[in-house]
Amino acid sequence: MVEQRAARAYLDETVLDAALRRIRWVYENHEHVGVNYSGGKDSTVVLGLTRIVAAELGRGPVDVLFVDQEAEWQAVIDHVREVGELPDVNLHWMQMPIRISSASSASEQWLYCWREGAEWMREKEPGTIHANDLGTETFKDIFAAWQLANYPDTSAAQLAGVRTEESPSRLLGLTTYETWKGQTWGTRPSKKREHFTWYPIYDWRLSDVWLAIHEHGWPYCSLYDTYYRYGVSPRLMRVSSLHHEGAIRQMFMLQEVEPDTWNALCRRLDGAHTAGQLNWSAFKVEELPPMFRSWEEYPDHLLENLVTDAEQRERLRRKFAQAAEKYRHDERTYRELLRTEIQALLVGDDHGHKLTVFVASHLSSNRGAISGRTTL
């Protein structure tokens, strides 16, 4: 029987107990269990809960995988060092050549992290993984490739800190379709090899996350305290890499909070300095600029002039056309779609992530409101 499907419902257990139960289930069904770690609050909770279960079952230490994207906050690096010193953690810190999409530069679509011969933002840590022998250089494929390389004949699971509160598309994906053995809250990089990624805190809210961190005394990244002092909204507190399209707001405070990191980023990545000098209002479009006759012209102009890779430009053009066909009949939604496309192009989201979230959000709202939840 599937644990949960289209809607959340009240259960006779807290979200904390539910997450511990899920992690125990993962250990019961997989020979190897590890944690994908970003340094963020959600992966902090997943690691803390996994350490509890691993100790209960005598399955420690916990393997923790951190893929260092080079353009990281120094606070994140300091925190990962702290995690690596925990006695029940076996940290696999990757500082190897990979490529990440770059949102701060129109001329450089990719940042090739840790490329040999390049001037890195900082020196590599002692004892980290330097050679990329996983058969891929794309960040999103690293975790599945890691499982395949290390556990080719073993059932393996990675636990990760994804929550559906933050994304309607995640909500649909993790509550609608069965992943394996009646559970919906995961993905399957390789069902044949029984390789999975599971998200045990998928139904947690932000308040649940911070309550758990403070009640258990788990170490967390000090960047969150900095954000709090600066008055950043909790939902905008990100510790992701500094060149990600979702991290463009961070540029506006990086140079003040971590000037050494800011200077290193400007040397390393074309366009970073320009992005940091702008105000967030430059990326928010409330009114149609006078040089355009219609809202349709604006994203077309940006697409033609900001996306330099021809193949990527055509992929986005097809996505935009499909979305327009879907929403053109509703004037309000269509205008919202065009603004989403404009902002995506302005912040360097050449892969259409914001458009994907927009479509998923409207698909979710059309399926009805979500009511009820478990509580911590």
Backbone hydrogen bonds, N-H to C=O, Kabsch-Sander energy under -0.5 kcal/mol:
donor,donor_aa,acceptor,acceptor_aa,energy
3,E,182,G,-1.2
13,E,11,L,-0.5
15,V,375,T,-0.7
18,A,14,T,-2.5
19,A,15,V,-2.3
20,L,16,L,-2.2
21,R,17,D,-2.4
22,R,18,A,-2.3
23,I,19,A,-2.4
24,R,20,L,-2.3
25,W,21,R,-2.0
26,V,22,R,-2.1
27,Y,23,I,-2.3
28,E,24,R,-2.2
29,N,25,W,-1.3
30,H,26,V,-0.9
31,E,155,S,-0.6
32,H,155,S,-2.0
34,G,157,A,-2.4
35,V,63,D,-2.4
36,N,159,L,-2.9
37,Y,35,V,-0.5
37,Y,65,L,-3.1
44,T,40,G,-1.7
45,V,41,K,-1.8
46,V,42,D,-2.3
47,L,43,S,-2.4
48,G,44,T,-2.3
49,L,45,V,-2.7
50,T,46,V,-2.3
51,R,47,L,-2.5
52,I,48,G,-1.5
53,V,49,L,-2.1
54,A,50,T,-3.0
55,A,51,R,-1.9
56,E,52,I,-2.0
57,L,53,V,-2.4
58,G,54,A,-0.8
59,R,54,A,-2.8
60,G,54,A,-0.6
62,V,88,D,-2.8
63,D,33,V,-0.7
64,V,90,N,-2.4
65,L,35,V,-3.0
66,F,64,V,-0.6
66,F,92,H,-2.5
67,V,37,Y,-0.5
67,V,65,L,-0.5
68,D,66,F,-0.9
68,D,94,M,-2.3
71,A,69,Q,-3.2
72,E,70,E,-2.1
77,I,73,W,-1.7
78,D,74,Q,-2.7
79,H,75,A,-1.9
80,V,76,V,-2.5
81,R,77,I,-2.1
82,E,78,D,-1.7
83,V,79,H,-2.3
84,G,80,V,-2.5
85,E,81,R,-0.9
85,E,82,E,-0.8
86,L,83,V,-1.6
89,V,86,L,-1.6
90,N,62,V,-3.1
91,L,89,V,-0.6
92,H,64,V,-3.6
93,W,91,L,-0.7
94,M,66,F,-3.0
94,M,92,H,-0.7
95,Q,93,W,-0.6
95,Q,129,I,-2.9
98,I,113,C,-1.2
99,R,137,E,-3.7
100,I,111,L,-2.3
102,S,109,Q,-3.0
103,A,101,S,-0.6
103,A,243,H,-2.9
109,Q,107,S,-0.6
111,L,100,I,-3.2
112,Y,110,W,-0.6
113,C,98,I,-1.4
113,C,111,L,-1.3
115,R,112,Y,-1.3
118,A,115,R,-1.8
120,W,118,A,-1.0
128,T,125,E,-1.2
129,I,93,W,-3.1
130,H,128,T,-0.6
133,D,131,A,-0.9
139,F,99,R,-1.4
141,D,138,T,-1.3
142,I,138,T,-0.6
142,I,139,F,-1.4
143,F,139,F,-0.5
145,A,141,D,-2.0
146,W,142,I,-2.3
147,Q,143,F,-1.8
148,L,144,A,-2.2
149,A,145,A,-2.5
150,N,146,W,-2.2
151,Y,147,Q,-2.7
154,T,151,Y,-1.2
156,A,194,E,-1.7
157,A,32,H,-2.0
158,Q,196,F,-2.2
159,L,34,G,-2.8
160,A,198,W,-2.3
162,V,160,A,-1.3
164,T,202,Y,-2.9
165,E,204,W,-0.5
166,E,163,R,-1.0
167,S,164,T,-1.1
171,L,167,S,-1.9
172,L,168,P,-2.2
173,G,169,S,-2.3
174,L,170,R,-2.6
175,T,171,L,-0.7
175,T,172,L,-0.6
176,T,172,L,-1.1
179,T,183,Q,-3.8
180,W,183,Q,-1.4
183,Q,180,W,-2.2
186,G,184,T,-1.4
187,T,197,T,-2.7
190,S,195,H,-1.7
194,E,191,K,-0.7
195,H,190,S,-3.1
196,F,156,A,-2.1
196,F,194,E,-0.5
197,T,187,T,-2.5
198,W,158,Q,-2.6
199,Y,185,W,-2.6
202,Y,199,Y,-1.4
204,W,201,I,-1.9
209,V,205,R,-1.9
210,W,206,L,-2.0
211,L,207,S,-2.1
212,A,208,D,-2.2
213,I,209,V,-2.1
214,H,210,W,-2.2
215,E,211,L,-2.6
216,H,212,A,-2.0
217,G,213,I,-1.0
218,W,213,I,-1.5
224,Y,221,C,-1.4
225,D,222,S,-0.6
226,T,222,S,-1.6
227,Y,223,L,-2.7
228,Y,224,Y,-2.1
229,R,225,D,-2.3
230,Y,226,T,-1.7
231,G,228,Y,-1.4
232,V,227,Y,-2.4
236,L,233,S,-2.2
237,M,234,P,-1.3
238,R,236,L,-1.2
242,L,71,A,-3.1
244,H,241,S,-1.2
247,A,244,H,-1.9
248,I,245,E,-0.7
250,Q,247,A,-1.4
251,M,247,A,-0.6
251,M,248,I,-1.0
252,F,249,R,-1.4
253,M,250,Q,-1.5
254,L,250,Q,-1.9
255,Q,251,M,-0.7
256,E,253,M,-0.7
257,V,253,M,-2.6
258,E,254,L,-2.9
262,W,258,E,-2.4
263,N,259,P,-2.5
264,A,260,D,-2.1
265,L,261,T,-2.4
266,C,262,W,-2.3
267,R,263,N,-1.8
268,R,264,A,-1.7
269,L,265,L,-2.9
270,D,268,R,-0.5
272,A,269,L,-1.7
275,A,271,G,-2.4
276,G,272,A,-2.0
277,Q,273,H,-1.1
277,Q,274,T,-0.7
278,L,274,T,-0.9
278,L,275,A,-0.6
282,A,279,N,-2.3
283,F,280,W,-1.8
284,K,281,S,-0.8
285,V,283,F,-0.5
286,E,284,K,-0.7
292,F,289,P,-1.9
297,E,294,S,-0.5
298,Y,294,S,-0.8
300,D,296,E,-1.2
301,H,297,E,-2.4
302,L,298,Y,-2.3
303,L,299,P,-2.8
304,E,300,D,-1.9
305,N,301,H,-1.7
306,L,302,L,-3.1
307,V,302,L,-0.7
307,V,303,L,-0.8
308,T,106,A,-0.5
308,T,306,L,-0.9
310,A,308,T,-0.6
313,R,309,D,-2.4
314,E,310,A,-2.1
315,R,311,E,-2.1
316,L,312,Q,-2.4
317,R,313,R,-2.2
318,R,314,E,-2.2
319,K,315,R,-2.1
320,F,316,L,-2.9
321,A,317,R,-2.1
322,Q,318,R,-2.3
323,A,319,K,-2.3
324,A,320,F,-2.5
325,E,321,A,-2.1
326,K,322,Q,-1.4
327,Y,323,A,-2.0
328,R,324,A,-1.9
330,D,327,Y,-1.6
331,E,329,H,-0.7
334,Y,330,D,-2.9
335,R,331,E,-2.2
336,E,332,R,-1.9
337,L,333,T,-2.5
338,L,334,Y,-2.3
339,R,335,R,-2.1
340,T,336,E,-2.0
341,E,337,L,-2.4
342,I,338,L,-2.3
343,Q,339,R,-2.6
344,A,340,T,-2.3
345,L,341,E,-2.1
346,L,342,I,-2.3
347,V,343,Q,-2.1
348,G,345,L,-0.8
349,D,344,A,-3.2
350,D,348,G,-2.2
352,G,349,D,-1.5
356,T,352,G,-2.1
357,V,353,H,-2.3
358,F,354,K,-2.3
359,V,355,L,-2.5
360,A,356,T,-2.4
361,S,357,V,-2.6
362,H,358,F,-2.0
363,L,359,V,-2.1
364,S,360,A,-2.5
365,S,361,S,-2.2
366,N,362,H,-1.6
367,R,363,L,-0.7
367,R,364,S,-0.9
368,G,365,S,-1.1
